[in-house]
Amino acid sequence: MTTEGFTTCLWFDGQAEEAAHYYVSIFKNSGIGRVSRYTDGSPGDPGSVMAVEFTANGHKFLGLNGGPQFTFTEAISFQIFCENQEEVDHFWTRLTENGGETGNCGWLKDRYGVSWQVIPDRLIGMISDPDPEKAARTTQAMMSMYKLDIAALEKAYAGE
């Protein structure tokens, strides 16, 4: 195994380069890398983008224009842990803009169908608290939300 770690490959139907630029515009520590193009004799149109390497939030991705055979499902999602409500709002707004879909409990799908969970850092500790009443109140509050509201979650946790 190389020392470079893992790269997540995302299968698109012609939007890999567009998606890479979109994700790079949302996350810090991001950039576009090598772009590979289909050649004569390959399954794609010669000259069109086959794959694009990019980094988003320091994580390596490869966007592959593989065609319509496979689509994204909620079985795989990316979790974004946020320090404050401003970060939650930023990622929620940017990832749902222009065709994204909101879901319950902080889940969403972006315009390409990729699933994301936008989660306050503190939430995991609250819903796994050893005090079952605190954990239950917080979980109930979370289950009623689309975009997570940190202040409301903290009030539920405190029993207010």
C-alpha positions in Angstrom: 0.0 0.0 0.0 1.3 3.5 -0.8 1.7 6.1 1.9 -0.8 8.4 0.2 -3.8 6.9 1.9 -7.3 6.7 0.5 -8.9 8.5 -2.4 -12.7 8.5 -2.7 -13.9 8.0 -6.3 -17.2 9.6 -7.1 -19.0 8.4 -10.3 -20.7 11.1 -12.3 -22.6 11.2 -15.6 -20.7 13.9 -17.3 -20.5 16.4 -14.4 -17.2 15.4 -12.7 -15.3 18.6 -13.5 -18.2 20.8 -12.7 -18.8 19.0 -9.4 -15.1 19.2 -8.5 -15.1 23.0 -9.0 -18.3 23.2 -6.9 -16.9 21.3 -4.0 -13.6 23.2 -4.1 -15.6 26.4 -3.8 -17.4 25.2 -0.6 -14.6 23.7 1.5 -11.3 25.2 2.8 -8.0 23.4 2.0 -9.3 22.4 -1.4 -8.0 22.5 -5.0 -8.2 21.0 -8.4 -5.5 18.5 -9.6 -5.0 16.5 -12.7 -7.7 16.3 -15.4 -7.7 13.2 -17.6 -9.5 13.2 -20.9 -10.9 10.4 -23.0 -8.8 9.5 -26.1 -9.6 7.8 -29.4 -10.7 4.3 -28.8 -11.9 4.9 -25.3 -15.6 4.6 -24.2 -16.0 8.4 -24.0 -16.0 11.2 -26.5 -12.4 12.0 -27.4 -11.3 15.2 -25.6 -14.1 15.1 -23.0 -13.2 14.9 -19.3 -12.8 11.3 -18.1 -11.7 12.1 -14.6 -10.6 15.0 -12.4 -8.6 14.8 -9.2 -9.5 17.2 -6.5 -9.0 17.9 -2.8 -11.9 19.1 -0.6 -11.3 19.9 3.0 -7.9 18.1 2.7 -9.6 14.8 1.5 -8.6 13.4 -1.9 -11.3 12.7 -4.5 -11.4 11.5 -8.0 -14.5 12.6 -10.0 -15.1 10.0 -12.8 -17.4 10.6 -15.7 -18.5 6.9 -15.9 -21.9 7.4 -17.4 -25.5 6.9 -16.2 -25.1 3.2 -15.1 -24.6 4.1 -11.4 -26.1 6.8 -9.2 -25.5 8.0 -5.7 -27.6 6.7 -2.8 -27.9 7.5 0.9 -26.0 4.3 1.6 -22.8 6.4 1.5 -22.7 9.9 2.9 -20.0 12.4 4.0 -20.2 13.8 7.5 -19.2 17.5 8.0 -18.6 18.3 11.7 -19.2 21.9 12.4 -17.9 24.0 15.4 -20.8 26.5 15.4 -24.2 27.4 13.8 -22.5 29.7 11.3 -20.6 26.6 9.9 -23.8 24.5 9.9 -25.7 27.3 8.0 -22.8 27.7 5.5 -22.5 24.1 4.5 -26.3 23.5 4.6 -27.0 26.5 2.3 -24.1 25.8 -0.1 -24.8 22.1 -0.5 -28.6 22.5 -1.0 -28.4 25.4 -3.4 -29.4 25.0 -7.1 -31.2 21.7 -6.8 -30.0 20.2 -3.6 -32.6 18.4 -1.4 -33.0 18.8 2.4 -33.5 15.7 4.6 -34.2 15.0 8.2 -31.7 15.1 11.0 -29.1 17.2 9.2 -29.0 15.0 6.1 -29.1 16.5 2.6 -28.3 15.7 -1.0 -26.4 18.1 -3.1 -27.3 19.0 -6.7 -25.4 15.9 -7.9 -27.2 13.5 -5.6 -24.3 13.1 -3.2 -25.5 12.7 0.4 -24.1 14.7 3.3 -24.6 15.0 7.0 -24.1 18.5 8.5 -23.5 17.9 12.2 -22.6 20.1 15.1 -19.4 18.8 16.9 -21.3 18.7 20.2 -24.2 16.6 18.9 -22.6 13.2 19.1 -21.7 13.7 22.8 -25.2 14.8 23.6 -27.0 11.9 22.0 -24.6 9.4 23.5 -24.6 10.9 27.0 -24.7 8.3 29.8 -27.8 10.0 31.1 -30.5 8.4 29.0 -33.0 11.2 29.5 -30.6 13.9 28.2 -29.7 11.6 25.2 -33.4 10.9 24.5 -34.4 14.6 24.7 -31.6 15.6 22.3 -32.4 12.7 19.9 -36.1 13.6 19.8 -35.2 17.3 19.1 -32.8 16.2 16.3 -35.4 13.9 14.8 -37.8 16.8 14.4 -35.3 19.0 12.5 -34.0 19.3 8.9 -31.0 21.6 9.3 -29.7 21.1 12.8 -30.2 24.1 15.2 -27.5 24.0 17.9 -29.3 26.3 20.3 -32.5 24.1 20.2 -30.4 20.9 20.6 -28.7 22.4 23.6 -32.0 23.4 25.2 -33.4 19.9 24.7 -30.2 18.4 26.2 -30.6 20.7 29.2 -34.2 19.9 29.6 -35.5 23.4 28.9 
